[in-house]
């Protein structure tokens, strides 16, 4: 029995030494990412700043330039740029009779039936798609912001719980040291209480590291070192994703592709051209110039060699847009289902966690009184404390998770903060 007690004592001392060394290493980590709570800062303001910082703004700017180009193309006087052809011919290296000819041609393409109208439709559809993409990107940024904010809130709550747990463990250690000095408790109880303090310190340091990571992710996303005091959202009454910017962007892509298919059906033929020319001729052994003007009309014939690839490419874009839309439909339906289910489960878990917390709190109070009176040992008290902190962590976490799931539900239906 003495050998068994000595072995346990050695194991406890080794655990204390390792835990103390690990805690000393963690205490040297002075990395801090501060966030100041700003009561005047609104959630939509943070979203606007995050949206401006998003790297995909370059893509949106390029889309804006594309819209302007489509408008210029549709409102142009001619469907394509005109061309000037200048030519000269003489017989200097042949019969050398002094024959000379100069000619200048102006090539002017003119519009095909419905070509200009279809180009206007494509320009409008491109603008609508660009606007939809902007709103879709903003919703995506809102989703990242929601996750970042609630990760900070979750870890803030965890550090508060860890701090309370450490404070209680330290008070328990002080009480046990006093009772050990008074001869009421054994030295092993002191070691056990010291272990609980070190475990609490270790947990606090670990949670603090997670909090620093969450704060940094928020700072990287928003460019801010302050956070709104209130960012809790009300659950949206909307029950589907029909108005979600993500869905509207997918629909607008299909509309754009179909509009471009209509334009491709028209522009698969080449544009007819009017050619205006001026000619000056000098005949052989005749120094008199003869000036004239002419006009030509060039009407190209349609051929599958040209039209088939253009129409096939446009039809392929329609197919890709439709496929993308249906993929997004499935993803949004899945997100809606998960958001609704998680919200329901979180409400039920919150009720259960509240009951467990009340029971654990009452149990801890009774166990503390029993330990003070000497009716139970330290192991039972530590077990009761662990159950209490676990229930407190579960209850407070469920409260935050409930608000988090509301934000996720709003994200699923496409509502901006």
C-alpha positions, 0 to 999 in steps of 0.5 A, spaced: 500 500 500 505 504 501 508 503 494 502 504 491 501 511 495 508 513 493 507 511 486 501 515 485 505 521 489 510 521 483 505 521 478 502 527 481 508 531 481 510 529 474 504 531 472 504 538 476 511 539 473 509 538 466 503 542 466 507 548 470 512 548 464 507 548 459 503 553 462 510 557 463 511 557 455 504 559 454 505 565 458 510 567 454 506 568 448 504 576 448 501 576 441 494 580 442 489 583 437 485 588 440 478 590 438 475 596 441 467 596 442 464 602 438 457 603 440 456 608 435 458 603 429 453 599 426 453 593 422 451 595 415 457 600 416 462 594 417 459 591 411 460 597 407 467 597 409 468 590 408 465 590 401 469 595 399 476 592 401 474 585 398 479 583 392 473 581 387 472 589 387 477 589 381 472 584 377 466 588 378 470 594 375 472 590 369 464 588 369 462 595 369 467 597 363 464 591 359 457 594 360 460 601 357 463 597 351 456 594 350 453 601 350 458 604 345 457 598 341 449 598 341 449 606 340 454 606 334 452 609 328 455 603 324 455 596 326 463 596 325 468 601 324 469 603 316 475 602 312 479 606 307 482 603 301 487 606 297 490 603 291 495 605 285 496 602 278 501 604 272 505 600 267 512 603 268 514 596 269 510 593 263 509 597 256 511 603 259 506 607 255 504 612 261 498 609 263 496 611 271 490 609 275 489 612 282 483 609 286 480 611 294 475 606 296 471 608 303 467 601 306 461 603 310 458 597 313 450 597 315 446 594 320 442 588 319 435 587 321 434 587 328 442 587 330 442 594 333 436 592 337 439 586 339 445 589 341 441 594 346 438 588 349 445 585 350 447 591 353 441 592 358 442 584 360 450 585 361 448 591 366 443 587 369 448 581 370 453 586 373 448 589 378 446 582 380 453 580 381 455 586 385 449 584 390 451 577 390 458 579 392 455 583 397 451 578 400 457 573 400 461 578 404 456 579 409 456 571 410 463 572 411 462 578 416 457 574 420 461 568 421 467 573 423 463 577 428 460 570 431 466 567 432 469 573 436 463 573 440 463 565 441 470 566 443 469 572 448 464 568 451 469 562 452 475 566 455 470 569 460 468 562 462 475 560 462 477 566 467 471 564 471 473 557 472 480 559 473 478 564 479 474 559 482 480 554 482 485 559 485 480 560 490 479 553 492 487 552 492 487 558 497 482 554 501 485 548 501 492 550 503 489 554 509 486 547 511 492 543 510 496 548 514 491 547 519 491 539 519 484 538 516 487 536 509 492 531 506 498 534 502 495 530 496 489 535 496 493 541 495 497 537 489 490 536 486 487 543 487 494 545 484 492 541 478 486 544 477 489 551 477 494 549 472 488 546 467 484 552 468 490 556 466 492 552 460 484 552 458 484 560 458 491 560 454 488 556 449 481 559 448 485 566 448 489 564 442 483 562 439 480 569 440 486 572 437 485 568 431 478 570 431 479 577 432 485 577 426 480 574 421 475 580 423 480 585 422 483 582 416 476 582 413 473 589 415 480 593 416 477 595 422 480 595 430 473 596 432 467 592 433 459 594 433 456 593 440 450 590 437 450 585 431 444 581 433 439 580 428 432 579 428 430 572 424 427 574 417 420 573 416 422 570 409 421 563 407 425 562 401 431 564 397 427 567 391 429 574 392 436 572 394 442 576 390 445 569 389 439 566 386 438 573 382 445 573 379 444 566 376 437 568 373 441 574 370 446 570 367 441 565 364 438 571 361 444 574 359 446 568 355 439 567 352 440 575 349 447 573 347 444 567 343 439 572 340 444 577 337 449 571 335 443 568 331 443 575 327 450 577 327 452 570 324 452 573 318 457 578 315 454 585 315 453 588 308 457 594 306 457 600 301 463 601 298 464 609 295 470 610 291 473 615 287 478 614 281 483 618 277 485 615 270 491 617 266 491 613 259 497 611 255 501 617 251 495 621 254 496 626 259 489 628 260 486 625 267 479 622 267 476 623 274 470 618 276 466 616 282 463 609 283 459 605 288 458 598 290 454 594 295 457 588 298 452 583 300 455 576 303 451 570 303 450 566 309 454 559 310 454 554 315 461 555 315 461 561 319 454 561 322 454 554 325 460 555 330 457 562 332 451 559 334 454 553 337 458 557 342 452 562 344 448 556 345 453 553 349 454 559 354 446 558 355 447 551 357 452 553 362 448 558 365 442 554 366 447 548 369 450 553 373 443 556 375 440 549 377 446 547 381 445 554 385 438 552 386 440 545 389 445 549 393 440 554 396 435 549 397 440 545 401 442 551 405 435 553 407 433 546 409 440 546 414 438 553 416 431 552 418 433 545 421 439 548 425 435 553 428 429 549 430 435 544 434 438 550 437 432 552 440 431 545 443 438 545 445 437 552 449 432 549 453 435 543 455 442 546 456 438 551 461 435 546 465 442 542 466 445 549 468 440 550 473 441 543 476 448 543 476 448 550 479 444 547 485 448 541 485 455 545 486 452 549 491 450 543 495 457 539 494 460 546 496 457 546 503 458 538 504 465 539 503 466 545 508 462 541 513 467 535 511 461 531 509 465 529 502 472 529 499 475 534 494 474 529 488 467 530 489 467 537 489 472 538 483 467 533 479 461 538 481 465 544 479 467 541 472 459 539 471 457 546 473 462 549 468 460 544 463 453 546 463 455 553 464 459 553 457 453 549 454 448 554 456 452 560 454 454 557 448 447 555 446 445 562 447 450 565 442 449 559 437 442 561 437 443 568 435 448 565 430 443 560 427 439 566 426 444 570 422 445 564 418 438 563 416 438 570 414 444 569 410 440 563 407 434 567 405 439 572 402 437 578 407 443 583 408 444 586 415 
